[in-house]
Amino acid sequence: MDHASVLAVYDRDLREGARPDGPGARIERADGVVRQVADAHGWNGVLWSGLGAADVDRTVREQIAYFGGLGLDFEWKLYGHDEPADLGDRLLAAGFRAEPAETLMVAEVAGLPLDTAPPAGVRFVEAGDPAGVDLVVDVHERVFGTDGGGLRHQLLARLAADPGTVVAVAALADGEPVAAARMELVPGTRFAGLWGGGTVAAWRGRGIYRALIAHRARVAAAQGYRYVHVDASSMSRPILARLGFHALSTTTPYVYEN
């Protein structure tokens, strides 16, 4: 993989050329940034910026004022290759809070082990209705320890408005959800995003995570996507590397609370 060229396409397709990630959200391009604006249940923030060093502090203040005027907390999604190099420090000085960094990893779908099956006694169910979404959210809350209300709202809204752009999967063992993950498909691009993969503690180390990667990659391949990408935690990065994913950059959420 030519890392630089794939990263450039990623930036162009998914950041600078971003599309709204759900009904009710909109993409705005102004003041040297690309941002998404949604309701309080959706994701609000800056996806991309093309700033010179002299423009940064003014533009950061403008984004704070803009989202503050809407009464919304927001995130500046900063990548390790973004310019200027001290943008993270400037965001911190402006009152943002940095959350843990993750690694942007990308794989060509054709190079992944697509035939990986879940372990014996585990079956996958794609969530296409509220009951299925509840299974996915249940796992999310138990694995990540955060409230799943926003995720439930987003999944239900997307499944109702545009079901072809999201795939949510729950892994069941004896009828109980033990793992879950989702995939976001971006029409007109070469990339499908893998999100929210998690397994409850008692079922880790049995290959469910790898099988969830394969399941979603098969769907992406069937719909003509060339790449899948992940914001990988330190726990998932080694697994993804063994499967054939390449580390292209880092990404750090900088959060501003209004």
Beta strands, then each sheet from edge to edge (+ up, - down):
strand 1: 26-30
strand 2: 33-37
strand 3: 45-49
strand 4: 74-79
strand 5: 97-98
strand 6: 102-108
strand 7: 122-126
strand 8: 166-173
strand 9: 176-185
strand 10: 191-199
strand 11: 227-232
strand 12: 246-256
sheet 1: 1+ 2- 3+ 4+ 12- 5+
sheet 2: 1+ 2- 3+ 4+ 12- 6+ 11- 10- 9+ 8- 7+
end
